[in-house]
Amino acid sequence: MERIVAFSDWSGLEIRLVYYPLYHSKYHPIERCWSSLQKKWNGALLTCWQVFRVCASRMTGKGQHPSIVLVEGNYPTGVIVPRQEMKEINKRLIRSEKLPSYDILIMPKRPRGR
């Protein structure tokens, strides 16, 4: 959340996060992508980057093949935001009254174009 708020401030964009409720992953677009990828790899074992790249490159969307790039390095896990800093971030989040856990609006400190 800290990084999304920072991105909103940097870009000046208003960001709305709408999470799917638990157990509704079949409606999520990325799940349809994985389903398509599974059909393309046709049971191949994804044992290395080259096999994955070949399988993924056979996919198409709107008549175009995807751009496939290997991003190397480690994604930092276990990053802990201090409690006080998280309180400040939470003050910036506008939560929906009906779905406070699933619908969150982040307003930048300075909106784009102002």
Residue pairs with C-beta under 8 A, 6 or more apart in sequence:
1 81
1 86
1 89
1 93
2 81
2 85
2 86
2 89
4 15
4 17
4 106
5 89
5 92
5 93
5 106
7 13
7 15
8 14
8 15
8 106
8 107
8 108
9 108
9 109
9 110
11 108
11 112
12 108
12 110
12 111
12 112
12 113
12 114
13 108
13 112
14 105
14 106
14 107
14 108
14 111
15 105
15 106
16 103
16 104
16 105
16 106
17 103
17 104
17 105
17 106
18 102
18 103
18 104
19 101
19 102
19 103
20 27
20 28
20 102
21 102
25 31
36 59
37 55
37 56
37 59
40 55
40 56
40 58
40 59
41 55
44 51
44 55
45 51
46 52
46 55
49 70
53 68
53 70
56 66
56 68
57 65
57 66
57 68
58 65
59 65
59 66
81 89
92 106
92 107
93 104
93 105
93 106
94 104
94 105
94 106
94 107
95 101
95 103
95 104
95 105
96 102
96 103
96 104
96 105
